[in-house]
Amino acid sequence: MECPLCNHHPSDFCLKADRREYWLCSRCCLLFVPPEFFIGSKQEKERYLEHENSLDNEGYVNMFQKKIDAVKQICPDIRTVLDYGCGYAPVLKTLLERAGYQADGYDPNFFPRGDSRNEYDLVFSTETFEHFREPGKELAHLVSKITAKGYLAIMTRFYPTKNETLCRESFGRWYYKRDPTHVAFYNERTFSWIARQFDLEICHSNGTDFIILKKT
Protein backbone atom coordinates (compact mmCIF):
# COMPACT_ATOMS: atom_id res chain seq x y z
CA MET A 1 0.00 0.00 0.00
CA GLU A 2 1.46 3.38 -1.02
CA CYS A 3 1.43 6.20 1.52
CA PRO A 4 -0.74 9.15 0.35
CA LEU A 5 1.54 11.63 2.13
CA CYS A 6 5.11 10.63 1.21
CA ASN A 7 4.39 8.02 -1.52
CA HIS A 8 6.51 5.46 0.33
CA HIS A 9 5.81 1.88 -0.72
CA PRO A 10 5.04 -0.43 0.88
CA SER A 11 3.34 0.79 4.05
CA ASP A 12 2.48 -1.75 6.72
CA PHE A 13 -0.97 -3.10 7.51
CA CYS A 14 -1.90 -1.98 11.00
CA LEU A 15 -5.34 -3.34 11.88
CA LYS A 16 -8.88 -3.84 10.69
CA ALA A 17 -11.66 -2.16 12.66
CA ASP A 18 -14.83 -0.15 12.11
CA ARG A 19 -15.39 -2.12 8.87
CA ARG A 20 -12.25 -0.69 7.26
CA GLU A 21 -8.46 -1.02 7.33
CA TYR A 22 -5.72 1.19 8.74
CA TRP A 23 -2.18 1.24 7.38
CA LEU A 24 0.96 2.81 8.87
CA CYS A 25 3.77 4.37 6.83
CA SER A 26 7.25 3.50 8.13
CA ARG A 27 8.76 6.65 6.57
CA CYS A 28 6.50 9.56 7.58
CA CYS A 29 4.42 7.73 10.25
CA LEU A 30 1.12 8.70 8.65
CA LEU A 31 -1.70 6.35 9.63
CA PHE A 32 -4.25 6.15 6.84
CA VAL A 33 -7.31 4.42 5.43
CA PRO A 34 -7.03 2.94 1.90
CA PRO A 35 -9.22 4.47 -0.85
CA GLU A 36 -11.51 1.45 -1.16
CA PHE A 37 -12.95 2.36 2.26
CA PHE A 38 -13.73 6.00 1.45
CA ILE A 39 -17.40 6.98 1.61
CA GLY A 40 -19.15 8.80 -1.26
CA SER A 41 -19.00 12.58 -1.58
CA LYS A 42 -22.73 12.99 -0.92
CA GLN A 43 -22.57 10.89 2.23
CA GLU A 44 -19.45 12.77 3.32
CA LYS A 45 -21.14 16.17 2.93
CA GLU A 46 -24.19 14.94 4.85
CA ARG A 47 -21.89 13.87 7.67
CA TYR A 48 -20.32 17.35 7.82
CA LEU A 49 -23.77 18.94 8.07
CA GLU A 50 -24.43 16.91 11.22
CA HIS A 51 -21.73 18.84 13.10
CA GLU A 52 -22.99 21.47 15.55
CA ASN A 53 -20.60 24.18 14.37
CA SER A 54 -21.99 27.61 15.20
CA LEU A 55 -21.23 30.76 17.17
CA ASP A 56 -23.94 29.66 19.60
CA ASN A 57 -21.90 26.60 20.59
CA GLU A 58 -19.92 28.00 23.52
CA GLY A 59 -17.54 25.07 23.81
CA TYR A 60 -16.77 25.16 20.10
CA VAL A 61 -16.08 28.89 20.20
CA ASN A 62 -13.87 28.60 23.30
CA MET A 63 -11.82 25.86 21.63
CA PHE A 64 -11.10 28.14 18.67
CA GLN A 65 -10.42 31.14 20.89
CA LYS A 66 -7.64 29.25 22.70
CA LYS A 67 -6.02 28.47 19.34
CA ILE A 68 -6.30 32.11 18.24
CA ASP A 69 -4.69 33.21 21.51
CA ALA A 70 -1.77 30.85 20.79
CA VAL A 71 -1.42 32.27 17.27
CA LYS A 72 -1.28 35.81 18.68
CA GLN A 73 1.66 34.83 20.88
CA ILE A 74 3.60 32.70 18.39
CA CYS A 75 2.90 34.34 15.02
CA PRO A 76 3.68 38.09 15.12
CA ASP A 77 2.84 40.53 12.33
CA ILE A 78 0.01 38.41 10.91
CA ARG A 79 -2.56 40.32 8.89
CA THR A 80 -4.13 37.95 6.37
CA VAL A 81 -5.46 34.51 7.33
CA LEU A 82 -7.06 31.69 5.35
CA ASP A 83 -9.41 29.39 7.27
CA TYR A 84 -8.81 26.28 5.15
CA GLY A 85 -11.63 23.77 5.51
CA CYS A 86 -13.99 26.20 7.23
CA GLY A 87 -17.08 23.99 6.84
CA TYR A 88 -20.63 25.16 6.26
CA ALA A 89 -20.50 27.67 9.14
CA PRO A 90 -17.13 29.52 9.13
CA VAL A 91 -16.96 30.17 12.87
CA LEU A 92 -13.18 30.46 12.97
CA LYS A 93 -13.19 33.02 10.14
CA THR A 94 -15.66 35.16 12.09
CA LEU A 95 -13.58 34.94 15.29
CA LEU A 96 -10.41 35.83 13.38
CA GLU A 97 -12.13 38.91 11.94
CA ARG A 98 -13.26 39.92 15.42
CA ALA A 99 -9.63 39.60 16.52
CA GLY A 100 -8.60 42.11 13.83
CA TYR A 101 -7.35 39.82 11.07
CA GLN A 102 -8.31 39.96 7.38
CA ALA A 103 -9.74 36.47 7.01
CA ASP A 104 -11.07 34.36 4.15
CA GLY A 105 -12.78 30.98 4.43
CA TYR A 106 -12.28 28.11 1.99
CA ASP A 107 -14.05 24.76 1.92
CA PRO A 108 -14.29 22.47 -1.13
CA ASN A 109 -17.89 21.55 -0.28
CA PHE A 110 -19.32 24.85 0.97
CA PHE A 111 -17.01 27.74 -0.01
CA PRO A 112 -14.99 26.52 -3.04
CA ARG A 113 -14.08 30.08 -4.12
CA GLY A 114 -13.24 31.39 -0.66
CA ASP A 115 -9.44 31.62 -1.05
CA SER A 116 -9.43 34.80 -3.12
CA ARG A 117 -5.88 35.92 -2.28
CA ASN A 118 -2.80 34.41 -3.85
CA GLU A 119 -0.98 34.18 -0.52
CA TYR A 120 -1.71 34.51 3.19
CA ASP A 121 0.43 35.30 6.25
CA LEU A 122 -1.25 32.37 7.99
CA VAL A 123 -3.12 29.32 6.74
CA PHE A 124 -5.22 28.02 9.63
CA SER A 125 -6.69 24.53 9.22
CA THR A 126 -8.85 23.15 12.00
CA GLU A 127 -10.41 19.66 12.06
CA THR A 128 -9.59 19.26 8.35
CA PHE A 129 -6.30 17.35 7.99
CA GLU A 130 -7.95 14.11 9.12
CA HIS A 131 -10.26 14.35 6.08
CA PHE A 132 -7.44 14.63 3.51
CA ARG A 133 -7.51 11.70 1.09
CA GLU A 134 -4.32 12.93 -0.56
CA PRO A 135 -2.48 14.80 2.20
CA GLY A 136 0.72 15.16 0.17
CA LYS A 137 -1.04 17.08 -2.59
CA GLU A 138 -3.10 19.10 -0.10
CA LEU A 139 0.03 20.15 1.80
CA ALA A 140 1.86 21.19 -1.37
CA HIS A 141 -1.10 23.42 -2.23
CA LEU A 142 -1.35 24.86 1.29
CA VAL A 143 2.35 25.69 1.53
CA SER A 144 2.14 27.49 -1.85
CA LYS A 145 -0.55 29.75 -0.34
CA ILE A 146 1.71 30.91 2.53
CA THR A 147 3.81 34.07 2.25
CA ALA A 148 7.57 33.94 2.77
CA LYS A 149 8.14 33.32 6.49
CA GLY A 150 4.39 32.86 6.96
CA TYR A 151 2.75 30.19 9.12
CA LEU A 152 0.68 27.04 8.90
CA ALA A 153 -1.46 26.23 11.96
CA ILE A 154 -3.07 22.79 12.12
CA MET A 155 -5.59 21.41 14.56
CA THR A 156 -6.15 17.66 14.30
CA ARG A 157 -6.12 15.00 16.99
CA PHE A 158 -2.73 13.21 17.16
CA TYR A 159 -3.05 9.44 17.21
CA PRO A 160 -2.08 7.64 20.47
CA THR A 161 1.59 6.71 20.82
CA LYS A 162 3.91 5.03 23.29
CA ASN A 163 7.62 5.87 23.11
CA GLU A 164 6.85 7.95 19.97
CA THR A 165 5.39 4.96 18.08
CA LEU A 166 1.80 3.91 17.49
CA CYS A 167 0.13 2.35 20.51
CA ARG A 168 -2.03 -0.23 18.75
CA GLU A 169 -4.07 -1.08 21.84
CA SER A 170 -5.04 2.55 22.46
CA PHE A 171 -5.64 3.16 18.77
CA GLY A 172 -8.00 0.17 18.63
CA ARG A 173 -10.20 1.92 21.22
CA TRP A 174 -9.70 5.45 19.86
CA TYR A 175 -12.99 7.27 19.25
CA TYR A 176 -11.50 9.64 16.67
CA LYS A 177 -10.92 6.95 14.07
CA ARG A 178 -14.58 5.89 14.07
CA ASP A 179 -15.78 8.88 12.04
CA PRO A 180 -16.08 7.52 8.46
CA THR A 181 -14.83 10.85 7.05
CA HIS A 182 -11.57 10.61 9.05
CA VAL A 183 -9.05 8.88 6.79
CA ALA A 184 -5.61 10.31 7.75
CA PHE A 185 -4.03 10.48 11.19
CA TYR A 186 -0.82 12.15 12.31
CA ASN A 187 1.60 12.26 15.23
CA GLU A 188 4.53 14.55 16.01
CA ARG A 189 6.94 12.41 13.96
CA THR A 190 4.62 12.86 10.96
CA PHE A 191 4.74 16.61 11.37
CA SER A 192 8.53 16.51 11.72
CA TRP A 193 8.66 14.74 8.34
CA ILE A 194 6.26 17.33 6.88
CA ALA A 195 8.45 20.16 8.19
CA ARG A 196 11.56 18.71 6.53
CA GLN A 197 9.82 17.93 3.27
CA PHE A 198 8.11 21.30 2.82
CA ASP A 199 10.82 23.62 4.19
CA LEU A 200 8.98 24.42 7.39
CA GLU A 201 10.03 24.55 11.00
CA ILE A 202 7.90 23.59 13.99
CA CYS A 203 7.56 26.56 16.32
CA HIS A 204 4.79 25.24 18.58
CA SER A 205 3.13 21.93 19.41
CA ASN A 206 0.92 21.05 22.35
CA GLY A 207 1.57 17.35 21.68
CA THR A 208 -2.12 16.56 21.49
CA ASP A 209 -4.06 18.33 18.74
CA PHE A 210 -2.41 21.60 17.70
CA ILE A 211 0.81 22.47 15.88
CA ILE A 212 2.19 25.61 14.22
CA LEU A 213 4.84 25.52 11.50
CA LYS A 214 6.73 28.43 9.97
CA LYS A 215 7.86 28.71 6.37
CA THR A 216 11.65 29.01 6.14
Buried (B, 14 or more C-beta within 10 A) or exposed (E): BBBBBBEBEEBEEBBEBBEBBBBBBEBBBBBBBBEEBBEEEEEBBEBBEEEEBEEEBEEBBEBBBEBBEBBEEBBEEBEBBBBBBBBBBBBBBBBBBEBEBBBBBBBEEBBEEBBEEEBBBBBBBBBBBBBBBBBBEBBEEBBEBBBEEBBBBBBBBBBBBEEEEBBEEEBBEBEBBEEBBBBBBBBBBBBBBBBEBBEBEBBBBEEEBBBBBBBE
